[in-house]
Amino acid sequence: MHDIDQERTEVITLSLWSSWDAIRAFAGDPPDQARYYAHDEQYLLTRPDKVKHYEAFGELPGIERSPPQR
């Protein structure tokens, strides 16, 4: 998904996680706090403080889903 204007392109990255625990294991608490790598600064124009989480329902082949935990 992307939005193109005259000077830049915005790219939205989606990642799939098996549970809230898996997100916290990667990102820590709170899970909506954005985490960046040191080299991100050379590629990103902005670095928002928060990320958005969406809950998806259904099955994806090859992805094992854990029960929701909060």
C-alpha distances in whole Angstrom, upper triangle without the diagonal:
4,7,10,14,17,17,14,10,8,6,6,8,9,13,15,19,22,24,24,27,24,22,25,27,24,23,26,27,26,23,21,22,19,21,20,22,25,23,19,21,21,18,16,17,17,18,18,21,19,16,15,16,15,18,17,20,21,21,19,22,23,22,25,24,27,28,26,28,28
4,7,10,13,13,10,7,5,5,6,9,12,15,18,22,25,26,26,29,27,24,27,28,25,24,28,28,27,24,22,22,20,21,20,22,24,22,18,20,19,16,14,15,15,17,17,20,19,17,16,18,18,21,20,23,25,25,23,25,26,25,28,28,30,31,29,31,31
4,7,10,11,8,6,5,7,9,12,15,19,22,25,28,29,29,31,30,27,29,31,28,26,30,30,28,26,23,24,21,23,22,24,25,23,20,20,20,17,15,14,15,17,17,20,20,18,17,20,20,23,23,26,27,28,27,29,30,29,32,31,33,34,32,33,33
4,7,8,6,5,6,9,12,15,18,22,25,28,31,33,32,35,33,30,32,34,30,29,32,33,31,29,26,26,23,25,23,25,26,24,20,21,20,16,15,14,16,18,19,23,22,21,21,23,24,27,27,30,31,32,30,32,33,32,35,34,36,37,35,37,36
4,6,6,6,9,12,15,18,21,25,28,31,35,35,35,37,35,32,34,36,33,31,34,35,33,31,28,28,25,26,25,26,27,25,22,21,20,17,16,14,16,19,20,23,24,23,23,26,26,29,30,33,34,35,33,35,36,35,38,37,39,40,38,39,38
4,6,8,11,15,18,21,24,28,31,34,38,39,38,40,38,35,37,39,35,34,37,37,36,34,31,30,27,28,27,28,28,25,23,22,20,18,17,15,17,21,22,26,26,26,26,29,30,33,33,36,38,38,36,38,39,38,41,41,43,44,42,43,42
4,7,10,13,17,20,23,26,30,33,37,37,36,39,36,33,35,37,33,31,34,35,34,32,29,28,25,26,24,25,25,22,19,18,17,15,14,12,14,18,20,23,24,24,25,28,29,33,33,36,38,38,36,38,39,37,40,40,42,43,41,42,41
4,7,10,13,16,20,23,26,29,33,34,33,35,33,30,32,33,30,28,31,32,30,28,26,25,22,23,21,22,22,19,17,16,15,12,11,9,12,15,17,21,21,21,22,25,26,29,30,33,34,35,33,35,35,34,37,36,38,39,37,38,37
4,6,10,13,16,19,23,26,30,31,30,32,30,27,30,31,27,26,29,30,29,26,24,24,20,21,19,21,22,19,16,16,15,12,11,10,12,15,16,20,20,19,19,22,23,26,26,30,31,31,29,31,31,30,33,33,35,36,34,35,35
4,7,10,13,16,20,23,26,27,27,29,27,24,26,28,24,23,26,27,25,23,20,20,17,18,17,19,20,18,15,15,15,12,10,10,10,12,13,17,17,15,16,18,19,23,23,26,28,29,27,29,29,28,30,30,31,33,31,32,31
4,6,10,13,17,20,23,24,24,26,24,21,24,25,22,21,24,25,24,21,19,19,16,17,16,17,19,17,14,15,15,12,10,11,12,13,14,17,16,14,14,16,17,20,20,24,25,25,23,25,25,24,27,26,28,30,28,29,29
4,7,10,13,16,20,21,20,23,21,18,21,22,19,18,21,22,21,18,16,17,14,15,15,17,19,18,14,16,17,14,12,13,13,13,12,15,14,11,11,13,13,16,17,20,22,22,20,23,23,21,24,23,25,26,24,26,25
4,7,10,13,17,18,18,20,18,15,18,19,16,16,19,21,20,16,15,16,13,14,13,15,18,17,14,16,17,14,13,15,14,14,14,16,14,11,11,12,13,15,15,19,20,20,18,20,20,18,21,20,22,24,22,23,23
4,7,10,13,15,15,18,15,13,16,18,15,15,18,19,18,15,14,16,14,14,15,17,20,20,17,19,21,17,16,18,17,16,15,17,14,11,10,9,10,12,12,15,16,16,14,17,17,15,17,16,18,20,19,20,20
4,7,10,12,13,15,12,10,14,14,12,13,16,18,17,13,13,15,13,14,15,16,20,19,17,20,22,19,18,21,19,17,17,18,15,11,11,10,10,11,11,14,15,15,13,15,15,12,14,14,15,18,16,18,18
4,7,9,11,13,10,9,13,14,12,14,16,18,18,14,14,17,16,16,18,19,23,23,21,24,25,23,22,24,23,21,20,20,17,14,12,10,10,10,9,12,12,12,10,12,12,9,11,10,12,14,13,15,16
4,6,8,9,6,7,10,11,10,12,14,15,16,12,13,16,15,16,18,19,23,23,22,25,27,24,23,26,24,22,21,20,17,14,13,10,11,10,10,12,13,13,12,14,12,9,9,8,9,11,11,12,14
4,7,8,6,8,11,11,12,14,15,17,17,14,16,18,19,19,21,22,26,27,25,28,30,28,27,30,28,25,24,23,20,17,16,13,12,11,10,11,12,11,11,13,11,8,7,5,5,8,8,10,13
4,5,5,7,9,10,11,12,13,14,14,11,14,16,17,18,21,22,26,27,25,28,31,29,27,30,28,25,23,22,19,16,15,12,12,10,11,12,14,14,14,16,15,11,10,7,6,7,6,7,9
4,5,5,6,9,10,10,10,11,11,8,11,13,15,16,19,21,25,26,24,27,30,28,26,28,26,23,21,19,16,14,13,10,11,10,12,14,16,17,17,20,19,15,14,11,9,9,7,6,6
4,5,5,6,9,10,9,10,11,9,13,15,16,16,19,21,24,26,25,28,30,29,27,30,27,24,22,20,18,16,16,13,15,14,16,17,19,19,19,21,19,16,14,12,9,10,9,7,8
4,5,5,6,9,10,11,13,10,13,15,15,15,17,19,22,24,22,25,28,26,25,28,26,23,22,20,18,15,16,13,14,14,15,17,18,18,17,19,17,13,12,11,9,11,11,10,11
4,5,5,6,7,9,10,6,9,11,12,11,14,16,20,21,20,22,25,23,22,25,22,19,18,16,14,12,12,10,12,12,14,17,19,19,18,20,18,15,14,13,12,13,12,11,11
4,5,5,4,6,7,6,9,10,12,11,15,17,20,22,21,23,26,25,23,26,23,20,18,16,14,13,14,12,15,15,18,20,22,22,22,24,22,18,17,16,14,15,13,11,10
4,6,6,9,11,9,13,13,14,12,15,16,19,21,21,23,26,25,24,27,25,21,21,19,17,16,17,15,18,18,20,22,23,23,22,23,21,18,17,16,14,16,15,13,13
4,6,9,11,9,11,11,11,9,12,13,16,18,17,20,22,21,21,24,22,18,18,16,15,13,15,14,17,17,19,22,23,23,21,23,20,17,17,17,16,18,17,15,15
4,7,8,6,8,8,8,7,10,12,15,17,16,18,21,20,19,21,19,15,15,13,12,11,13,12,16,17,19,22,24,24,23,25,23,20,20,19,18,19,17,16,15
4,6,6,9,8,10,9,12,14,17,20,19,21,24,23,22,24,21,18,17,14,13,13,15,14,17,18,21,24,26,26,25,27,25,22,21,20,18,19,17,15,13
3,5,8,7,10,11,14,17,20,22,21,22,26,25,23,25,22,18,16,13,12,12,14,14,17,18,21,24,26,27,27,29,28,24,23,21,19,19,17,14,12
4,6,6,9,11,14,17,20,23,20,22,25,25,22,24,20,17,15,11,10,10,12,12,15,17,20,23,26,27,27,29,28,24,24,21,20,20,17,14,12
4,6,8,9,13,16,19,21,19,21,24,23,21,22,19,16,14,11,9,8,10,9,12,14,17,20,22,23,23,25,24,21,20,18,17,17,14,13,11
4,6,9,13,16,19,21,18,19,23,21,19,20,17,13,11,8,5,5,7,7,11,13,16,20,23,24,24,26,26,22,22,20,19,19,16,15,13
4,6,10,13,16,18,16,17,20,19,17,18,15,11,9,6,5,6,9,11,14,17,20,23,26,27,26,29,28,25,25,23,22,23,20,18,16
4,7,10,13,15,12,13,17,16,13,15,12,8,7,5,5,5,9,11,15,18,20,24,26,27,26,28,27,24,25,23,23,24,21,20,18
4,7,10,12,10,12,15,15,13,15,13,9,9,8,9,9,12,14,17,20,22,25,27,28,26,28,27,24,25,23,23,25,22,21,20
4,7,8,6,8,11,11,10,13,11,8,10,10,11,11,15,16,20,22,24,28,29,29,27,29,28,25,26,26,26,28,26,25,23
4,6,5,8,10,11,11,14,13,11,13,14,15,15,18,19,23,25,26,30,31,31,28,30,28,26,27,27,27,29,28,27,26
4,6,7,9,10,11,14,14,12,15,15,17,18,21,23,26,29,30,34,35,34,32,33,31,29,31,31,31,33,31,30,29
4,5,6,8,9,12,13,12,16,17,19,19,22,24,26,29,30,34,35,34,32,33,31,29,31,31,32,34,33,32,31
4,5,5,6,9,10,9,12,14,15,15,18,20,23,26,27,31,32,32,30,31,30,28,30,29,30,32,30,30,29
4,6,5,8,8,8,12,14,16,17,20,23,26,29,30,34,35,35,33,34,33,31,33,33,33,35,33,33,31
4,6,8,10,11,15,17,19,19,23,25,28,31,32,35,37,36,34,35,34,32,34,34,35,38,36,35,34
4,7,9,10,14,16,18,17,20,23,25,28,29,32,34,33,31,32,31,30,32,32,33,35,34,34,33
4,5,7,10,13,15,15,17,20,23,26,27,31,32,33,30,32,31,30,32,31,32,34,32,32,31
4,7,10,13,15,16,18,21,24,27,29,32,34,35,33,35,34,32,35,34,35,36,34,34,32
4,6,10,12,13,15,19,21,25,27,31,33,34,32,34,34,31,33,32,33,34,31,31,29
4,6,9,10,13,16,19,23,25,29,31,32,30,32,32,29,31,30,30,31,28,28,26
4,6,7,10,14,17,20,23,27,29,30,29,32,31,29,30,28,28,29,26,26,24
4,7,10,13,17,20,23,27,29,31,30,32,32,29,29,28,27,28,25,24,21
4,7,10,13,16,19,23,26,27,26,29,29,26,26,24,24,24,21,20,18
4,7,10,13,16,20,22,24,23,26,25,22,23,21,21,22,19,19,17
4,7,10,13,17,20,21,21,24,24,21,22,20,20,20,17,17,16
4,7,10,13,16,18,18,21,21,18,19,16,16,16,13,14,13
4,6,10,13,15,16,19,20,17,17,15,15,15,12,14,14
4,7,10,12,14,17,18,15,15,12,13,12,9,12,12
4,7,9,10,14,16,13,13,11,12,12,11,14,15
4,7,9,13,15,12,13,10,12,11,11,14,16
4,7,10,13,11,11,10,12,12,13,17,19
4,7,9,8,9,8,11,13,14,18,20
4,6,6,8,9,13,15,16,19,22
4,6,8,10,14,17,18,21,24
4,6,10,13,16,18,21,24
4,6,10,13,15,17,20
4,7,10,12,15,18
4,7,9,11,15
4,6,8,12
4,6,10
4,7
4
